[in-house]
Amino acid sequence: MTEVSVYQIVRPFAWIAATAFAVGFAGYVAIGHDQPGLAQAPAPAMAAAAAGQAG
């Protein structure tokens, strides 16, 4: 029986995570990261969400 290291177990998942990050980041850049509204929700939606969580 051969010894398996943690690195050998985690390596495929690290590749999947790196690929998903690269695809997501490329999509974010392709859409246009400087577009208004992508980084934050509109103020009324934020207020409604905060009110819903408060009570």
Buried (B, 14 or more C-beta within 10 A) or exposed (E): EEEEEEEEEEEEEEEEEEEEEEEEEEEEEEEEEEEEEEEEEEEEEEEEEEEEEEE
